Amino acid sequence: MFRDVSPLIGHNPPALHAGVAVADLGGDGRLEFVVAGYGGPNRVLRWAGGALRDCAPPDLADISRQAIGLAAGDLDGDGREELYVLNTDTHSGVKQAADRLFDAQPDGRWEDLFSHPANRGVRNPFSGRSVAAIDRRGVGRYGFFVTGHGRPMRLYEAGPGGALTDLAPPLGLSHTTSGRGVLTLPVFSDYPDVICANENGPNFAFRNTGDGTFAECAAEYGLTDHEEHGRGVTAFDPGDGEFGLCWGNWDGPHRAFVRRDGHPAWKDRASPALAFPSPVRTVVAADFDNDGHDELFFNNVGEANRLFRSAPDGFTMLDPGDALDPEGFGTGAAVCDIDGDGVLELLVSRGERGAQPLGLYKARAAEGNGWLRVRPLTRFGAPARGAVVRAEAGGRVRVKGVCGGSGYLCQMEPVAHFGFGPGGRAERVQVTWPDGSSVVLLNPGTDRTITVPYPRG
């Protein structure tokens, strides 16, 4: 499936790399891979001159801290995404270095909002693992949901005057557990929900009630998986036009849950090969080869990675090719069509047990496989993370969510990427924003990227 194109990373020294996010930090419509540096600089990798080149300014490189998780989202509604960097210098409990919340300034600097005197009292003093952006009210302004490791979870939003507030307690989100992976998408309701894969305790499924508050319902849906130790969690397309949920368990059976028709509980339909335990970190869902079916990539630590195709009749194990990476200490991974040719790249961060370089892999897509990329925007012009895009093609409905956070420590590109197989194309595309507003595009064409603004009037 994949070939190794890591030499395209212009400067790629061994390091302790952690989470990966995909965002337009330059504010010019071009996406970059952002890599968390654990005890080294954070990196911002932009495609330029046929290679990925590090363009991180000193503020974002932030070489003095130990970054682990990343997420971008438009906190203040200015049309430009902020970047939350989760720092963790201890396994659990109180940490020394607080998180960063970087905001781009008119002069090109990046300012840490947590450094403002008004915000110092709400800084996150505890160890955590993942962070995700969520527009819980559908207004185009995002909060940052942060998992805690043995401490309460947090949700940071900007209040009047721009002051940051932790709203997790009044919204029903401040549960305490050893949180690992987090996913933010409308999975259980018509609004962005929160799914947490936890260790040493049951998973959480926070359903958005529609008024911006949340109700925990993992037991009701049969998703607690309380005897296992969750890591990465993602949404995938099982072939019926609705989201499935897949997560990896550390050295336990991996899961692939789908809805039961007419019943609130979900059913695990993981094949024996997919469920087989491994030391997993992140899980990524994407149609890498543009054949019209999602693949699920399991990034393991010191053991061969795995790849599965999801189809209505079940899962098929595939050969990852060069991305097998049996000696890789995988930590995070993210996807993006970074070179703009319609075929996804997979960036794998390594360094879980020792310094290693980054890995960049290019999917092999058959010539003639049609594709379409849909990029919804908020009312302010920022990426509409949490939007849902459905594409009808050849009698099937496919579904993609615009990523607010998924995998483990990571955030995918803010684009819905569809493959359609040989000569395929979409006849109808529906984009639904977090507030329920929607737009229908008829015969949008193929082999192109469409930017869809928020509907007015």
Secondary structure, 3 states (H helix, E strand, C coil): CEEECHHHECCCCCECEEEEEEECCCCCCCCEEEEEEECCCCEEEEEECCEEEECCCHHHHCCCCEEEEEEEECCCCCCCCEEEEEECCCCCCECCCCCEEEEECCCCCEEEHHHCHHHHHHCCCECCCCEEEECCCCCCCCEEEECCEEEECEEEEECHHHCEEECHHHHCCCCEEEEEEEEEECCCCCCCEEEEEEECCCCEEEEECCCCCEEECHHHHCCCCCCCCEEEEEEECCCCCCCEEEEEEECCCCEEEEEECCEEEEEECCCHHHHCCECEEEEEEECCCCCCCCEEEEEEECCCCEEEEEECCEEEEECCEHHHCCCCEEEEEEEECCCCCCCCEEEEEECCCCCECCEEEEECCCCCEEEEEEEEECCCCCECCCCEEEEEECCEEEEEECCCCEECCEECCCCEEEEEEECCCCCEEEEECCCCCEEEEECCCCCEEEEECCCCC
